Amino acid sequence: MERSVQRTVTVLRHLERQDPDLFEIRLDLMKTASSISKIRDTTYRPIIATNRHRDADGSFLGTEEARIGMLLRAARDGFDYVDVEVNTKNAPKLVRRLQQEGAKAIVSYHNGKTTPRISALESILERERNAGADVCKIVTTAKSHADSLRCLSFVNKHARRTKLVCFAMGKFGIPSRVLSPIFGAYFTFASQGAGRETAAGQIPVKSLRTLYKEFGVA
């Protein structure tokens, strides 16, 4: 989550050496998307465009029209995925527009306070499917290790028929971040490095690679 396209390009070139599978580009702090095609030109790896408003635990302070406009621009400029909050006004319509531009839609839900019950998670997942999601994403906050386990159980059940990303944030959510792909999640997130997290509980990509090698899944 950098403040400029040029800084993002610099970081991407550095991170290429760590061999990630894909990148998430947070556009929250950028004032314009006029040159984000340079980001697409920097790497051949899949890229996710995310622009989260402050009301959704993000940092974007502009209008909703400007926020959506940046996401549409990312789709037109060749970003592979665009993240759309499930609570976005007219989310199904936006999803269709993004898909028409050639991007796949990640329809997401974030809860910065708690981990809902399984029945609530299933309701959220159904809303994301109904919005036309190519990938469904549910991220909660863990208050205990039991919340991590709930996310892992949920993703293990539903990943068989849905491309699903599901884990919990916070220190108690770290096990779910690390283990969710082993339980069937489509992918998980890591940070650039210590102190460069974009959400609570992220661990550096190097550390995540090391853990997966220890687990015998890398």
Backbone as JSON, one array per atom type, in Angstrom:
{
  "sequence": "MERSVQRTVTVLRHLERQDPDLFEIRLDLMKTASSISKIRDTTYRPIIATNRHRDADGSFLGTEEARIGMLLRAARDGFDYVDVEVNTKNAPKLVRRLQQEGAKAIVSYHNGKTTPRISALESILERERNAGADVCKIVTTAKSHADSLRCLSFVNKHARRTKLVCFAMGKFGIPSRVLSPIFGAYFTFASQGAGRETAAGQIPVKSLRTLYKEFGVA",
  "N": [[0.85, -1.18, 0.0], [1.33, 1.62, -1.2], [2.08, 5.16, -1.68], [2.34, 6.14, -4.22], [2.48, 5.45, -7.77], [5.07, 5.06, -8.79], [6.56, 4.4, -6.53], [5.3, 2.02, -5.89], [5.99, 0.45, -8.1], [8.76, 0.26, -7.7], [8.84, -1.22, -5.3], [7.62, -3.6, -6.15], [9.49, -4.6, -7.98], [11.54, -5.23, -6.25], [10.31, -7.18, -4.65], [9.86, -9.22, -6.45], [12.03, -10.89, -6.36], [11.52, -12.5, -4.25], [9.81, -14.36, -5.11], [6.84, -14.49, -5.12], [3.45, -15.74, -5.51], [1.42, -14.12, -6.4], [0.41, -10.63, -6.45], [-1.05, -8.25, -4.26], [-2.25, -5.1, -4.84], [-2.72, -2.31, -3.04], [-4.65, 0.42, -3.5], [-5.41, 2.45, -1.89], [-4.06, 4.74, -0.79], [-3.34, 6.23, -2.94], [-3.84, 9.07, -5.01], [-4.69, 9.2, -7.57], [-5.44, 7.16, -10.44], [-4.29, 7.31, -12.85], [-1.89, 6.44, -14.01], [-1.56, 3.75, -13.47], [-1.2, 1.63, -15.14], [1.48, 1.23, -15.44], [2.16, -0.29, -13.28], [1.08, -2.76, -13.92], [2.72, -3.36, -16.06], [5.07, -3.98, -14.83], [5.34, -6.54, -13.79], [4.88, -10.03, -14.53], [3.3, -11.58, -13.05], [0.12, -12.52, -11.55], [-2.09, -9.86, -10.55], [-3.83, -8.24, -7.96], [-6.19, -5.69, -7.61], [-7.01, -3.5, -5.09], [-9.03, -1.27, -3.31], [-9.76, 0.1, -0.59], [-12.19, 1.69, 1.36], [-12.1, 4.0, 4.13], [-14.19, 3.47, 5.86], [-14.43, 0.77, 5.63], [-12.34, -0.42, 6.95], [-10.17, 0.45, 5.51], [-8.06, 2.87, 3.82], [-8.77, 4.82, 2.02], [-9.85, 8.07, 1.24], [-11.37, 9.47, -0.51], [-14.24, 10.16, -2.67], [-16.98, 7.82, -3.14], [-17.5, 7.42, -5.8], [-15.05, 8.08, -6.97], [-13.44, 6.1, -5.86], [-14.52, 3.71, -6.92], [-14.09, 4.28, -9.59], [-11.29, 4.11, -9.79], [-10.92, 1.39, -9.41], [-12.2, 0.34, -11.66], [-10.55, 1.4, -13.61], [-8.23, 0.0, -13.07], [-9.02, -2.56, -13.87], [-9.37, -2.15, -16.61], [-6.76, -1.63, -17.29], [-5.52, -4.04, -17.17], [-5.22, -5.46, -14.78], [-5.47, -8.5, -13.03], [-7.29, -9.36, -11.09], [-9.94, -7.79, -9.26], [-10.86, -6.39, -6.23], [-13.94, -6.31, -4.61], [-15.97, -5.01, -2.17], [-18.52, -6.79, -0.51], [-20.58, -5.32, 0.51], [-20.68, -3.1, -1.06], [-22.46, -0.59, -2.8], [-24.8, -1.61, -5.2], [-23.3, -3.89, -5.89], [-23.4, -6.36, -7.5], [-23.77, -5.29, -10.09], [-21.44, -3.78, -10.43], [-19.56, -5.83, -10.33], [-20.18, -7.21, -12.71], [-19.45, -5.23, -14.58], [-16.7, -5.04, -14.15], [-15.91, -7.62, -14.9], [-16.6, -7.55, -17.58], [-14.65, -5.86, -18.44], [-12.53, -7.5, -18.38], [-11.38, -8.37, -16.02], [-11.22, -10.53, -13.13], [-13.53, -10.89, -10.47], [-13.07, -10.44, -7.06], [-15.13, -10.88, -4.52], [-15.62, -9.51, -1.43], [-15.62, -9.71, 2.19], [-15.09, -8.09, 5.22], [-14.37, -8.15, 8.63], [-13.52, -6.31, 11.24], [-13.69, -6.71, 13.95], [-14.66, -9.14, 15.07], [-15.24, -12.74, 14.78], [-17.78, -14.06, 13.0], [-20.54, -16.37, 13.66], [-20.79, -19.71, 12.27], [-23.15, -20.0, 10.76], [-23.67, -17.34, 10.06], [-21.39, -16.79, 8.52], [-21.85, -18.5, 6.38], [-24.11, -17.28, 5.27], [-23.0, -14.87, 4.43], [-21.19, -15.83, 2.51], [-22.99, -16.83, 0.61], [-24.18, -14.45, -0.26], [-21.98, -13.31, -1.55], [-21.52, -15.14, -3.6], [-23.94, -14.78, -5.0], [-23.55, -12.25, -5.92], [-22.0, -12.64, -8.06], [-19.35, -13.41, -7.86], [-16.03, -14.29, -8.82], [-14.08, -15.15, -7.16], [-14.51, -15.75, -3.75], [-14.2, -13.98, -0.72], [-13.62, -13.98, 2.7], [-12.83, -12.37, 5.54], [-12.09, -12.24, 8.88], [-11.85, -11.27, 12.38], [-9.85, -12.67, 14.83], [-10.47, -13.54, 18.17], [-9.64, -15.51, 19.72], [-7.95, -18.72, 19.58], [-9.86, -20.48, 18.82], [-11.43, -19.1, 17.01], [-9.79, -18.99, 14.78], [-9.78, -21.69, 14.16], [-12.46, -21.99, 13.49], [-12.6, -20.57, 11.08], [-10.89, -22.14, 9.51], [-12.24, -24.59, 9.47], [-14.51, -23.77, 8.14], [-13.55, -22.97, 5.6], [-12.51, -25.38, 4.74], [-14.81, -26.85, 4.36], [-16.23, -25.47, 2.34], [-14.54, -24.83, 0.21], [-14.44, -26.73, -1.71], [-16.35, -26.35, -3.66], [-16.25, -23.69, -4.25], [-14.15, -21.0, -5.14], [-12.41, -19.88, -2.64], [-11.29, -17.59, -0.2], [-10.4, -17.46, 3.08], [-9.8, -16.46, 6.31], [-8.61, -15.39, 9.57], [-7.88, -12.22, 11.03], [-5.36, -10.63, 13.18], [-3.38, -11.59, 16.12], [-4.24, -14.07, 17.07], [-5.27, -15.05, 14.8], [-3.28, -15.85, 13.12], [-2.6, -18.67, 12.76], [-4.74, -19.44, 11.08], [-4.3, -17.88, 8.83], [-1.89, -18.95, 7.87], [-2.44, -21.7, 7.54], [-4.75, -21.89, 5.98], [-4.6, -22.25, 3.06], [-3.78, -24.91, 2.97], [-6.0, -26.16, 3.87], [-7.65, -25.78, 1.76], [-8.11, -23.19, 0.82], [-8.09, -20.61, -1.69], [-5.97, -18.79, -1.89], [-3.59, -17.13, 0.29], [-2.49, -14.32, 2.31], [0.57, -12.51, 2.63], [3.06, -10.36, 4.15], [5.21, -7.69, 2.87], [7.45, -7.54, 4.45], [8.72, -7.53, 7.82], [7.01, -5.13, 9.72], [5.8, -4.03, 7.53], [3.18, -4.63, 7.11], [-0.17, -4.83, 5.82], [-2.4, -5.48, 7.12], [-3.54, -6.7, 10.3], [-1.66, -9.28, 11.73], [-0.44, -10.36, 9.51], [2.31, -12.18, 8.17], [5.76, -12.07, 7.12], [6.55, -12.73, 3.66], [8.79, -14.32, 3.2], [9.01, -15.74, 5.59], [6.64, -17.17, 5.52], [7.05, -18.82, 3.29], [9.13, -20.38, 4.32], [7.83, -21.73, 6.41], [5.98, -23.28, 4.93], [7.72, -24.94, 3.57], [8.74, -26.39, 5.72], [6.41, -27.7, 6.42], [6.2, -29.33, 4.28], [4.82, -28.68, 1.98], [5.55, -26.8, 0.18]],
  "CA": [[0.0, 0.0, 0.0], [2.22, 2.77, -1.34], [1.41, 6.41, -1.98], [2.51, 6.51, -5.62], [2.73, 4.37, -8.72], [6.5, 4.83, -8.9], [7.0, 3.66, -5.34], [4.76, 0.66, -6.02], [6.83, -0.23, -9.08], [10.03, -0.03, -7.04], [8.62, -2.31, -4.34], [7.35, -4.82, -6.91], [10.76, -5.11, -8.52], [12.27, -5.83, -5.12], [9.6, -8.37, -4.18], [9.96, -10.28, -7.46], [13.11, -11.79, -5.96], [11.01, -13.42, -3.23], [9.02, -15.34, -5.86], [5.44, -14.65, -4.7], [2.55, -16.26, -6.54], [0.64, -12.99, -6.92], [0.54, -9.41, -5.67], [-2.2, -7.37, -4.05], [-1.88, -3.68, -4.86], [-3.69, -1.47, -2.35], [-4.67, 1.75, -4.1], [-6.05, 3.34, -0.92], [-3.34, 5.97, -0.51], [-3.06, 6.95, -4.19], [-4.85, 10.08, -5.33], [-5.14, 9.02, -8.94], [-5.09, 5.89, -11.07], [-4.03, 7.64, -14.25], [-0.71, 5.77, -14.57], [-1.35, 2.45, -12.85], [-0.79, 0.64, -16.14], [2.91, 0.98, -15.21], [2.24, -1.39, -12.31], [0.83, -3.99, -14.68], [3.86, -3.62, -16.93], [6.25, -4.29, -14.03], [5.41, -7.96, -13.44], [4.03, -10.94, -15.28], [2.49, -12.33, -12.09], [-1.23, -11.98, -11.35], [-2.18, -8.71, -9.65], [-5.14, -7.87, -7.42], [-6.38, -4.28, -7.29], [-7.9, -3.3, -3.95], [-9.12, 0.13, -2.91], [-10.72, -0.01, 0.5], [-12.54, 2.95, 2.0], [-11.85, 4.03, 5.57], [-15.34, 2.85, 6.54], [-14.28, -0.68, 5.52], [-11.01, -0.7, 7.49], [-9.16, 0.84, 4.56], [-7.46, 4.2, 4.01], [-9.18, 5.73, 0.97], [-10.63, 9.17, 1.79], [-12.11, 10.14, -1.57], [-15.64, 9.8, -2.85], [-17.23, 6.46, -3.6], [-17.37, 7.44, -7.27], [-13.61, 8.05, -7.29], [-12.92, 4.79, -5.46], [-14.95, 2.73, -7.93], [-13.42, 4.63, -10.84], [-9.93, 3.58, -9.76], [-11.01, -0.06, -9.59], [-12.52, 0.1, -13.07], [-9.34, 1.72, -14.37], [-7.32, -1.13, -12.89], [-9.51, -3.65, -14.72], [-9.07, -1.79, -18.01], [-5.31, -1.64, -17.47], [-5.01, -5.4, -17.19], [-5.12, -6.16, -13.49], [-6.14, -9.8, -13.17], [-8.38, -9.43, -10.13], [-10.32, -6.56, -8.57], [-11.58, -6.7, -4.99], [-15.16, -5.54, -4.4], [-16.64, -5.31, -0.91], [-19.87, -7.3, -0.73], [-21.53, -4.28, 0.91], [-20.64, -2.0, -2.02], [-23.75, -0.34, -3.43], [-24.93, -2.22, -6.54], [-22.12, -4.75, -6.08], [-23.49, -7.25, -8.67], [-23.58, -4.51, -11.32], [-20.01, -3.47, -10.53], [-18.88, -7.09, -10.67], [-20.37, -7.45, -14.15], [-18.65, -4.25, -15.32], [-15.29, -5.44, -14.04], [-15.73, -8.82, -15.71], [-16.64, -7.12, -18.98], [-13.35, -5.23, -18.73], [-11.52, -8.56, -18.45], [-10.86, -8.74, -14.7], [-12.01, -11.42, -12.29], [-13.97, -10.16, -9.29], [-13.02, -11.0, -5.72], [-16.13, -10.22, -3.7], [-15.03, -9.71, -0.12], [-16.23, -9.27, 3.44], [-14.08, -7.93, 6.26], [-14.9, -7.84, 9.95], [-12.38, -5.93, 12.05], [-13.98, -6.82, 15.37], [-14.95, -10.48, 15.57], [-15.49, -13.81, 13.81], [-19.18, -14.45, 13.13], [-20.87, -17.78, 13.73], [-20.77, -20.41, 10.99], [-24.38, -19.68, 10.01], [-23.49, -16.01, 9.49], [-20.39, -16.9, 7.47], [-22.51, -19.12, 5.23], [-24.96, -16.26, 4.68], [-22.11, -13.94, 3.72], [-20.69, -16.52, 1.33], [-24.07, -16.89, -0.37], [-24.29, -13.1, -0.84], [-20.85, -13.12, -2.47], [-21.82, -15.94, -4.8], [-25.04, -14.15, -5.72], [-23.04, -11.03, -6.56], [-21.28, -13.04, -9.27], [-17.92, -13.47, -7.56], [-15.14, -15.33, -9.33], [-13.44, -15.6, -5.93], [-15.15, -15.22, -2.55], [-13.21, -13.72, 0.32], [-14.19, -13.66, 4.0], [-11.75, -12.13, 6.49], [-12.65, -11.85, 10.17], [-10.84, -11.01, 13.4], [-9.85, -13.73, 15.84], [-10.29, -13.19, 19.57], [-9.09, -16.72, 20.34], [-7.56, -19.71, 18.59], [-11.08, -21.12, 18.35], [-11.89, -18.37, 15.83], [-8.96, -19.49, 13.67], [-10.28, -23.02, 13.83], [-13.74, -21.83, 12.82], [-12.32, -20.19, 9.69], [-10.31, -23.29, 8.81], [-13.32, -25.54, 9.26], [-15.4, -23.2, 7.13], [-12.93, -23.02, 4.27], [-12.39, -26.79, 4.37], [-16.13, -27.31, 3.92], [-16.79, -24.78, 1.17], [-13.58, -24.62, -0.88], [-14.6, -27.78, -2.74], [-17.21, -25.87, -4.74], [-16.1, -22.25, -4.41], [-12.82, -20.44, -4.94], [-12.66, -19.18, -1.39], [-10.22, -17.13, 0.68], [-11.01, -17.26, 4.39], [-8.92, -16.56, 7.47], [-8.87, -14.35, 10.57], [-6.81, -11.27, 11.33], [-4.94, -10.56, 14.56], [-2.38, -12.59, 16.51], [-4.88, -15.38, 17.18], [-5.65, -15.47, 13.46], [-2.11, -16.27, 12.34], [-2.72, -20.06, 12.29], [-5.67, -19.55, 9.95], [-3.62, -17.3, 7.66], [-0.86, -19.87, 7.39], [-2.95, -23.03, 7.21], [-5.95, -21.91, 5.14], [-4.42, -22.9, 1.75], [-3.68, -26.36, 3.17], [-7.38, -26.59, 4.07], [-8.38, -25.6, 0.52], [-8.27, -21.8, 0.4], [-7.53, -20.29, -3.01], [-4.66, -18.23, -1.58], [-3.53, -16.36, 1.52], [-1.71, -13.1, 2.16], [1.77, -12.29, 3.44], [3.53, -8.98, 4.04], [6.51, -7.47, 2.23], [8.47, -7.81, 5.46], [8.32, -7.08, 9.16], [6.7, -3.71, 9.77], [5.2, -3.59, 6.26], [1.89, -5.3, 7.02], [-1.34, -4.03, 5.47], [-3.47, -5.94, 8.01], [-3.0, -7.3, 11.52], [-1.41, -10.71, 11.73], [0.33, -10.82, 8.35], [3.72, -12.5, 8.4], [6.53, -11.84, 5.9], [6.46, -13.78, 2.66], [9.9, -15.25, 3.4], [8.66, -16.61, 6.71], [5.58, -18.07, 5.08], [7.69, -19.82, 2.45], [9.88, -21.28, 5.18], [6.86, -22.59, 7.09], [5.43, -24.25, 3.98], [8.76, -25.94, 3.33], [8.74, -27.24, 6.91], [5.21, -28.53, 6.36], [6.3, -30.22, 3.12], [3.83, -28.32, 0.96], [6.09, -25.74, -0.69]],
  "C": [[0.89, 1.24, 0.0], [1.44, 4.01, -1.78], [1.52, 6.83, -3.45], [2.74, 5.28, -6.49], [4.21, 4.04, -8.77], [7.03, 4.05, -7.72], [6.51, 2.21, -5.4], [5.61, -0.16, -6.99], [8.16, -0.63, -8.47], [9.91, -1.21, -6.09], [8.39, -3.63, -5.07], [8.64, -5.43, -7.45], [11.59, -5.78, -7.44], [11.63, -7.15, -4.71], [9.64, -9.51, -5.19], [10.99, -11.32, -7.05], [12.66, -12.8, -4.9], [10.04, -14.44, -3.82], [7.62, -15.55, -5.31], [4.6, -15.2, -5.84], [1.72, -15.16, -7.19], [0.86, -11.81, -6.0], [-0.84, -8.79, -5.45], [-1.69, -5.94, -3.99], [-3.0, -2.9, -4.2], [-3.57, -0.05, -2.91], [-5.14, 2.83, -3.13], [-5.39, 4.71, -0.8], [-3.03, 6.78, -1.77], [-4.2, 7.91, -4.52], [-5.4, 9.92, -6.74], [-4.7, 7.67, -9.47], [-4.64, 6.1, -12.51], [-2.84, 6.9, -14.84], [-0.5, 4.38, -13.98], [-1.06, 1.34, -13.86], [0.7, 0.3, -16.0], [3.11, -0.16, -14.21], [2.06, -2.72, -13.03], [2.03, -4.36, -15.53], [5.1, -4.08, -16.17], [6.42, -5.78, -13.78], [4.49, -8.79, -14.32], [3.09, -11.71, -14.35], [1.09, -11.71, -11.97], [-1.23, -10.85, -10.32], [-3.64, -8.5, -9.25], [-5.15, -6.37, -7.17], [-7.4, -4.17, -6.16], [-7.87, -1.83, -3.57], [-10.2, 0.21, -1.83], [-10.93, 1.34, 1.2], [-12.28, 2.85, 3.5], [-12.98, 3.36, 6.35], [-15.28, 1.33, 6.5], [-12.87, -1.1, 5.93], [-9.9, -0.44, 6.47], [-8.66, 2.24, 4.84], [-7.91, 5.22, 2.98], [-10.12, 6.79, 1.54], [-11.46, 9.91, 0.74], [-13.55, 9.71, -1.62], [-15.78, 8.36, -3.31], [-17.09, 6.37, -5.12], [-15.9, 7.35, -7.68], [-13.01, 6.68, -6.96], [-13.27, 3.73, -6.51], [-14.26, 3.0, -9.26], [-12.0, 4.09, -10.91], [-9.93, 2.07, -9.97], [-11.31, -0.42, -11.04], [-11.3, 0.38, -13.95], [-8.34, 0.57, -14.26], [-7.72, -2.3, -13.78], [-9.17, -3.37, -16.18], [-7.57, -1.87, -18.3], [-4.69, -3.02, -17.3], [-4.77, -6.07, -15.86], [-5.98, -7.42, -13.56], [-7.38, -9.91, -12.29], [-8.67, -8.04, -9.58], [-11.2, -6.95, -7.39], [-12.76, -5.74, -4.82], [-15.79, -5.95, -3.08], [-18.08, -5.73, -1.18], [-20.93, -6.26, -0.38], [-21.5, -3.06, -0.01], [-22.01, -1.84, -2.67], [-23.74, -0.88, -4.86], [-23.72, -3.11, -6.87], [-22.25, -5.69, -7.28], [-23.27, -6.52, -9.99], [-22.11, -4.17, -11.51], [-19.21, -4.7, -10.9], [-18.99, -7.37, -12.16], [-19.53, -6.49, -14.98], [-17.17, -4.63, -15.31], [-15.0, -6.66, -14.91], [-15.77, -8.5, -17.2], [-15.33, -6.46, -19.4], [-12.22, -6.25, -18.74], [-10.93, -8.98, -17.12], [-11.78, -9.76, -14.04], [-12.33, -10.69, -10.99], [-13.8, -11.0, -8.03], [-14.05, -10.23, -4.9], [-15.82, -10.55, -2.25], [-15.88, -9.15, 1.02], [-15.13, -9.19, 4.48], [-14.76, -7.52, 7.56], [-13.71, -7.57, 10.88], [-12.57, -6.1, 13.53], [-14.09, -8.25, 15.87], [-15.01, -11.49, 14.43], [-16.93, -14.28, 13.98], [-19.35, -15.97, 13.25], [-20.89, -18.39, 12.33], [-21.99, -20.07, 10.15], [-24.28, -18.31, 9.35], [-22.47, -16.03, 8.36], [-21.0, -17.52, 6.21], [-23.44, -18.14, 4.52], [-24.14, -15.26, 3.88], [-21.6, -14.57, 2.43], [-21.76, -16.58, 0.24], [-24.28, -15.53, -1.02], [-23.18, -12.86, -1.85], [-21.06, -13.92, -3.74], [-22.89, -15.28, -5.64], [-24.62, -12.86, -6.42], [-22.25, -11.35, -7.82], [-19.78, -13.19, -9.08], [-17.21, -14.6, -8.31], [-14.38, -15.97, -8.16], [-14.19, -14.96, -4.77], [-14.09, -15.07, -1.46], [-13.93, -13.3, 1.6], [-13.03, -13.56, 5.0], [-12.35, -11.57, 7.77], [-11.51, -11.47, 11.11], [-10.96, -12.05, 14.5], [-9.61, -13.16, 17.23], [-9.71, -14.37, 20.37], [-8.68, -17.67, 19.23], [-8.79, -20.46, 18.05], [-11.63, -20.42, 17.11], [-11.09, -18.76, 14.59], [-9.48, -20.85, 13.21], [-11.61, -22.95, 13.1], [-13.54, -21.47, 11.35], [-11.77, -21.37, 8.89], [-11.37, -24.34, 8.52], [-14.24, -25.07, 8.15], [-14.81, -23.32, 5.72], [-12.78, -24.47, 3.81], [-13.71, -27.33, 3.82], [-16.51, -26.74, 2.56], [-15.83, -24.63, -0.01], [-13.71, -25.67, -1.97], [-15.44, -27.29, -3.92], [-17.1, -24.38, -5.01], [-14.63, -21.88, -4.28], [-12.94, -19.47, -3.77], [-11.37, -18.83, -0.67], [-10.88, -16.83, 2.02], [-9.99, -17.48, 5.49], [-9.28, -15.43, 8.43], [-7.64, -13.48, 10.76], [-6.46, -11.32, 12.82], [-3.98, -11.68, 14.93], [-2.98, -13.99, 16.64], [-5.3, -15.91, 15.81], [-4.5, -15.99, 12.62], [-2.19, -17.73, 11.9], [-3.65, -20.21, 11.09], [-5.06, -18.95, 8.69], [-2.67, -18.31, 7.02], [-1.47, -21.15, 6.83], [-4.1, -23.03, 6.21], [-5.73, -22.51, 3.75], [-4.32, -24.42, 1.86], [-5.08, -26.96, 3.34], [-8.25, -26.29, 2.85], [-8.56, -24.17, 0.05], [-7.54, -21.53, -0.91], [-6.16, -19.65, -2.88], [-4.73, -17.59, -0.2], [-2.62, -15.17, 1.29], [-0.52, -13.09, 3.09], [2.19, -10.83, 3.26], [4.85, -8.92, 3.29], [7.64, -7.86, 3.17], [7.96, -7.3, 6.79], [8.13, -5.57, 9.17], [6.04, -3.17, 8.52], [3.84, -4.24, 6.04], [0.8, -4.31, 6.57], [-2.55, -4.46, 6.27], [-2.84, -6.68, 9.18], [-2.83, -8.81, 11.38], [-0.67, -11.22, 10.5], [1.76, -11.14, 8.77], [4.46, -12.33, 7.08], [6.48, -13.02, 4.94], [7.6, -14.79, 2.81], [9.59, -16.24, 4.52], [7.6, -17.62, 6.31], [6.14, -19.17, 4.19], [8.43, -20.86, 3.3], [8.95, -22.25, 5.9], [6.32, -23.66, 6.15], [6.45, -25.32, 3.62], [8.85, -26.91, 4.49], [7.57, -28.19, 6.92], [5.25, -29.52, 5.2], [5.32, -29.93, 2.03], [4.33, -27.26, 0.01], [6.66, -26.35, -1.97]]
}
